[in-house]
Amino acid sequence: MKKIYINLAITLSVVGLMIAAIIYLMQNSLFTVSWFSTNYLNRTMVYQATTLALSLVIIFITALQTKFQSLRLLSIKRIDGEVIPEPWIGISKKNKDSWKTLGRNIAIIISVVTAVAIYFQVYRNGVIQTLTFTSFLLIVLFALINSFVEEVTFRHTFASIVEYHQLNPYISKALSAIIFGGVHYLGTPGKIPGVILAGFLGWFLSKSIHETKGFFWAWLIHFAQDVIIMTALFLTLN
């Protein structure tokens, strides 16, 4: 039991430090580039490169904690599995969908909800620039990196410790929902709607990792949201 508490404490500390780093890096760049046409793309490039490096450190720390068993949960080949009933969101025992179907359906639903929230919170500022094909490709790349970094930080860490010690998955689901939701109060989308949306997303993506024993749906669904969010920010920020 002592080792469990130590690992949970280490993981909470690592995640806490990463959150502090993310907040700092959002306002302060460790270096600057002027490769792209807008300040937003240049700043985002620096931020993504820095946080990606930090996420690799987190992966290594979590691997040491779990005798490298955590690396199995980073697999993107495991996309199916039995869905554990969650009556409070309409997944009953009669549900016959596997993760292949549920993951796809939830990806679509959450993307629509995110798009609506972004429309009311971001686009009201007005579009100030045109989205080119090259810029969109960069946004897709940055969204791929950002979703990976945040899934490693807020999902893979807790899920790995819970799986390694064979604890109740609701521990990691709750931690992910509370922490991921909380940090989005000042994020995009933000305020209470952002907290609720991010909290549910954190809980659901943690569920996907536990039940598929893989990273695919968590990364893909998060990636889709980041494409929507980053595209909106590109269009409305200099």
Sequence and secondary structure as in RCSB ss.txt:
>XXXX:A:sequence
MKKIYINLAITLSVVGLMIAAIIYLMQNSLFTVSWFSTNYLNRTMVYQATTLALSLVIIFITALQTKFQSLRLLS
IKRIDGEVIPEPWIGISKKNKDSWKTLGRNIAIIISVVTAVAIYFQVYRNGVIQTLTFTSFLLIVLFALINSFVE
EVTFRHTFASIVEYHQLNPYISKALSAIIFGGVHYLGTPGKIPGVILAGFLGWFLSKSIHETKGFFWAWLIHFAQ
DVIIMTALFLTLN
>XXXX:A:secstr
 HHHHHHHHHHHHHHHHHHHHHHHHHH  SS    SSSHHHHHHHHHHHHHHHHHHHHHHHHHHHTTTGGGGGG 
SS    B   BGGGTB TT   BHHHHHHHHHHHHHHHHHHHHHHHTGGG   S   HHHHHHHHHHHHHHHHHH
HIIIIIHHHHHHHHTT  HHHHHHHHHHHHHHHGGGSSS HHHHHHHHHHHHHHHHHHHHHHSSSHHHHHHHHHH
HHHHHHHHHHH  
